[in-house]
Amino acid sequence: MADETYEGEYYCVKCKTKRQAKGNVVVNAKGTRMAKATCPECGTKLNRILGKA
């Protein structure tokens, strides 16, 4: 499987606002695709659920 990236809007729990970021797409054990990135403001890890693979 090729390395897939997602660039879009994530919600930062620490900042309590939506941020634009770019991250890698991973598939969890249930088969759900998730984008993982880092908040550009505070450095917190961001997750966005994209749906089934």
Secondary structure, 3 states (H helix, E strand, C coil): CCCCEEEEEEEECCCCEEEEEEEEEEECCCCEEEEEEECCCCCCEEEEEEEEC
